[in-house]
């Protein structure tokens, strides 16, 4: 029996070994190296110079960084509020026996397999202030009298970023919701119908409670996607106007690959801070949701 357990343990270890190797090489080692570099002055070419906690002191006083953190939280919250209900709505509609549901499922999911950078370029030309398609249509129908600075106005630029990310992400979230809905036992709906429950009450008392675990997973995915936001902001606004749409990942990128002089030591301290912020938000979310599920 003991020999059998040892064999099973070895088999499990061998199966997990490739994943563990990849985790160490691409997650753990870069994090440890970033922590090491965060205590140095380093431009990527010369030898790192140890400067203690100077980078972290600079980070605390860096208002541009905290502006990027605030923007990240704002865009994540806006994306969460829009993407979750929209993807659930699509899942419920496409779960019904309507004609052409397979076609619409494919069309809604299609943006998810397209590069975010490519989608960003398309949106950039669509929302261009001077020759953009959106302004052209609005001008032709007389809805506006002059072109709107979609990417030059802070509020409009954030709105375009949210639209782009919603269009790119909602299809995948819809598929997850759809899979969860289809796993709900039909007997529960039949019992609700016998009790005289309306469609709304069936949704409220049967569908939503049964989707609880999937809500937890999808919500966490939305939060992590928001904190990893980079491609769309880089292509659309590059953090402008005036760094008002800058996010954490873009801020780190700009210091790592600054053409006028990279500051990889400082960028490492910023990336360490971003990692702990993301981990703290994720841990807080799991603690709150796990506690809520236990109470229910």
N, C-alpha and C positions, 0 to 999 in steps of 0.2 A: 504493500500500500504506500509506504514511504517512498519507495523507488518510483512508483507511478506518479506521485505528486511532484517529485523532483523533475521527472521527464516533462510533465505538463508545465512546470515553471520555466524550464529551459526553452520549451517550444514557444511559450508566451513571450519570453524575453527576446528570442530570435525574431519573432514576428514584429515586436515593437522596436527592435534595434535600428532599422532604417529610419523610422520616424524620430527616434531619440537622437540619432546622428545628425539629421537635418535640423532638429530643434537646437542642438548645441552649436552647430556651424552657423546657422542663419538667424538665430534668436538670442541665445544665451551669450555666445562669444561677442557679437556686436554690441550687446548691452554692456557687458563688462568692459570692453574696449572704449566705449563711449564714456563710461564713468571715469576710466583712467584719463582719457583725453580732456575731460571736463575740468581737470585741475591743472591744465597746461595752456600755454600760449602756443598755438600751432596753426600754420597756414597750409598744411598739406605737403610741403616740400622740404622745409628745413626741419631740424630735429626739434621735437616738442620741448618747451621750456616750462618747468614746474613753477606755477604761480599761486598755489594754494587755492583758497576759496574766492579769489578775485572775480572769476567769471560768475559765480553765484551771487556775489554782492552786486555786480553789474546787472545781473538778471532781475534781481528784486527791484532795482531802480529803473528798469527799462520799460517805459510806458508803452512803447510800440509793441513789445511782446505781450503785455497784458491786454492790449487792445486786440491783438490777434486771438488771444484766449477767449475774450468776451465774444468776438465775432464767431468763433468756433461753437461756443455754447448757443449763441443765437441761431445760427444756421442749423445746428443739430436739432434744437427744439422746434424750429419751424418745419423742418423736414419730417420730424416725428409726427407732428400734429396733422400734417397733410398726407403723408405716405401710408400710415397705418389705416385710417378710415377708408382711403381711396382703394387700397389694395384689397381690403376686406369686402368693400362694395363690389368690386370687379369679380372677386371670387364667388360671392353669393349669386350675382347675375349669371356668370358663366357656369355655375353649378346647376342652373335650371335647364329644363329641356327646351331650349330655344334653337332655332335653325342657325347654323353657321357658328356655333360656339367654338369649334376647333379652330376655325379661321381667326376669330377674334382673340382666342388664347395665344395663338402664334404671333399675331400682330402686336399684342400688348407685351409679350415676352421678348420679342425681337430686339428692342433696344439694349436689353441686358447683355447680349452677346456681341454688341458693337463696342469698339474702343471708346472710352470716355473722352479721350483727346479728339477723336474724329467727331463725336457728337458735339464737343465744345466748339470746334471750328465751324460746324454747320450753324450752331446757335449764334456764334459770333457774327456771321454774315447775315443771319436772319434779323438780329437785333442791332445791327450797325446803325449809327445815327443818321448817316447821309444817304446810303444806298441800300439799306436793309429792307427785307421783304415786309416785315411787320409794319414799319413806318410807311412804306409805299401803299400797303392795303388800307391802313387807317386814314392816310391822306386822300386816297381815291374815293373812299366812301364818305368823306367829310367829317369823320369822327374827331380828327385833330386838325389844327390850322398850321402847325409847324412840327418838324420832326422832334421826337422825344429822345433825349439823351439817355437811352436805356442803360448803357454801360458807363456813362459819365456821371450819373446820379447815384448816390449811395443806396437809397431805398430801392430804386429800379434795378440796380446791379445785383443786389441781394435777392430780389424777386426772380430775376433771370437765372441766377445760380440754383435757386430752389426748384424752379420749373425744370431745369436741365436734369438735376439729380433725381427728381421725382419721376420724370419720364424714363430715366435710365434704370431706376431701381424698383419701381412699383410692380413691374412684370414678375420679377423673381419672388417678391413678397406675396403676390397674388397666387403664384403656384404653391407656395407653402401653405397659405390659408386654404386653398382649394383642396389640397391633399388632406389637411386636418378635417375639413368639413365632410369630405367623403368617407372618413373613418367613423363619423358619428353614427351609432346604431339607429336604423330606421324605426325600431320599436319605440324609441323615446319620442319621436315625432307623432307616431300613431297614438301613443298614450295621451300626449298633449291634445291631440285632435279630439279624442274621446271625452276629454275633460272640458272641451269647448274653447280651447285656447286659440286665439287669433294668430295670424302669421307673425305679428309683432311680438306677441307673448311667447311664441315658439322660439323666435330669435333671441329674445331677452332671457328666457328661462332655460332654454335647451342649448342653443348654438353657442352663445357667449360663454357660459360656464364650461362647456366641453372644449372650448378653444383656449382655455386658460394657459396650459403649458406652452402651446404654440405662440400665444401672445408674448409670453416671457422670452422665448427664443427670438422672435421677430423684433421685439422691442430692443433687445440687446444688440441685434444686428444693425438696426437703425442708428443706435447710439454710437457704435464702433465705426460705422460708415461715416457718420458725421464728424467724428474726431480724426478720421483719416482723410478727410476731404482735401484734395490737392489738385487733381487733373483739371477739373472744370474751372476752378478759380484761376489756375495758372493760364489756361487758354483764353478765358473770357476777359478777365480784368487784370491779371497779374498782381492782384492785391489792391488795385486802384479803385476809385480815385483817392489819392493821398493815403494809401494803406488802410482805407476804411473797410475793405473787404478781405484784408489779409487774414489767413488762418494759420494755425500752428504749424502744419506740415510745410506750407509755403514759406513761412518765416524761417524755419530751419533750413530749408533748401537754399534760400537766398544767401545765407551766411556760409553754407558749405561750399557753394559753387559761385560765389561772387567773382565776377570777371575782373573787378578792380582790386581784388585782394581778399582771398578766402580767409575766414576766421573759424577754422574748424574746431578749435578748442572751445570757443564760446558757443558755437553751434552744438557741440556735444553736450554742454551744460544745459542748453535749451531743450535738446532732445531728451535728456534724462528727466528734466522737469515735466515735459509733455507726456512721457511714459508714465510717470507717477500720477499725473492728473487723470489720464485715461484709466489707469488701473484703479484709482480711488473711486472714480465715477462708476466703473463697472462693478466693483466690489460693493459699493453702496446700493446700486440697483439690485444686485442679486440678494443682498441682505434684506432689503425691503420686500421684494417679491417673494422670496422664500418664506419670510415670516408671515406674509399675507396668505400664502397657500397653506401653511401649517394651521393657521387660524380657521381657514375654511374647511 
